[in-house]
Amino acid sequence: MTVAKDIMHPGAAWIPRDTDLAEAARRMRDLDVGALPVADESERLCGIITDRDIVVKCVADGRTPSELTAGDLSEGTPRWIDADADVEEVLREMENNRIKRLPVIENKRLVGIITEADLAHHLSDEQIAEFVEKVYAR
């Protein structure tokens, strides 16, 4: 049985929610990623921030990235999956919530992240087609 930890990018980096957006953008650049999970003071997942969030919700609104924090842009209930969850459960979570990145948690700690690229590398064409239809269809 294939599980989340079999298909994830291991060792995903996260940022504290009080990190300003300028630092978050530098971190994304340095790690060559487009998204970072956001954690609270207890290192518990409280959201995810993307490079697009920084552009659309900060820069495009005429705000300065150093005046807002990752926590300011983290909205809603963060979605995540247990490291031992079956790949079908991973797909359901991503499809039902129409998300493209899914943090993977083990023993209450972030251990990785599953992206669309991970799905493309590990799943069947049929599974990928279903994912694309459910996540991108309006």
C-alpha positions in Angstrom: 0.0 0.0 0.0 1.3 3.4 -1.0 1.1 6.0 1.8 1.7 9.8 2.0 5.3 9.5 3.2 6.1 7.4 0.2 5.2 10.2 -2.3 6.0 13.4 -0.3 8.9 15.7 -0.6 10.6 14.9 2.8 12.0 17.6 5.1 9.7 20.4 4.1 10.6 23.7 5.7 8.1 25.9 7.5 8.2 29.4 8.8 6.8 30.9 12.0 3.6 32.9 11.6 5.3 36.1 12.7 7.8 36.0 9.8 7.3 39.1 7.6 6.5 38.5 4.0 9.8 39.8 2.7 11.6 37.1 4.7 9.1 34.5 3.6 9.8 35.4 -0.1 13.5 35.2 0.4 13.1 31.8 2.1 11.0 30.6 -0.9 13.7 31.9 -3.3 16.5 30.2 -1.4 14.7 26.9 -1.1 13.4 27.2 -4.7 9.8 26.5 -3.6 6.5 28.3 -4.2 4.9 27.7 -0.8 5.8 27.3 2.8 3.8 25.9 5.7 3.2 28.4 8.5 3.5 27.3 12.1 2.5 28.9 15.4 4.6 29.3 18.6 4.1 25.6 19.4 5.3 24.5 16.0 1.8 23.4 15.0 0.6 24.0 11.5 -1.6 27.1 11.2 -1.6 27.6 7.5 0.3 27.7 4.3 1.6 30.7 2.3 2.4 30.8 -1.4 4.4 33.2 -3.6 1.1 34.0 -5.2 -0.4 35.0 -1.9 2.4 37.5 -1.4 1.9 39.1 -4.8 -1.9 39.1 -4.8 -2.7 39.8 -1.2 0.2 42.2 -0.4 2.0 43.7 -3.4 -1.0 44.1 -5.6 -2.9 45.9 -2.8 0.0 48.4 -2.5 1.3 47.0 0.8 4.9 46.4 1.7 6.0 42.8 2.3 7.9 43.9 5.4 4.6 45.2 7.0 2.6 41.9 6.9 3.4 38.5 8.3 2.8 35.0 7.1 0.2 34.7 9.8 -1.7 37.7 8.3 -2.2 35.8 5.1 -2.8 32.3 6.6 -6.5 31.9 6.3 -9.0 29.2 7.2 -8.4 25.8 8.7 -5.1 24.3 7.5 -5.4 21.0 5.6 -2.9 18.3 6.3 -2.5 14.5 6.1 -1.0 11.9 8.3 2.3 10.4 7.0 0.7 6.9 7.1 -2.5 7.9 5.2 -3.2 5.8 2.1 -2.7 7.6 -1.2 -6.4 7.5 -1.9 -7.0 9.5 1.3 -4.4 12.0 0.1 -6.2 12.4 -3.2 -9.6 12.8 -1.4 -8.2 15.5 0.9 -6.6 17.4 -2.0 -9.6 17.0 -4.3 -12.3 17.8 -1.8 -10.6 20.9 -0.7 -9.3 21.8 -4.2 -5.7 22.2 -3.0 -2.4 21.7 -4.8 -0.1 21.3 -1.8 -0.7 19.2 1.3 1.6 19.2 4.4 2.4 15.8 5.8 2.4 15.4 9.6 3.9 12.6 11.7 3.8 12.7 15.5 2.4 16.2 15.4 5.4 17.5 13.3 5.8 18.5 9.7 7.8 15.9 7.9 7.1 16.7 4.3 4.7 18.1 1.7 2.9 16.6 -1.2 2.6 18.7 -4.4 1.1 18.2 -7.8 4.5 17.2 -9.1 4.7 14.4 -6.5 1.3 13.1 -7.6 2.5 13.2 -11.3 5.6 11.1 -10.4 3.8 8.5 -8.3 0.2 8.0 -9.4 -1.5 6.4 -12.4 -2.7 8.5 -15.3 -6.3 7.8 -14.2 -5.6 9.1 -10.7 -3.9 12.2 -12.1 -6.8 12.8 -14.5 -9.3 12.6 -11.7 -7.3 14.9 -9.5 -7.0 17.5 -12.3 -10.7 17.4 -13.1 -11.7 17.8 -9.4 -9.2 20.5 -8.4 -9.2 22.6 -11.6 -12.8 22.2 -12.9 -15.0 25.1 -12.0 
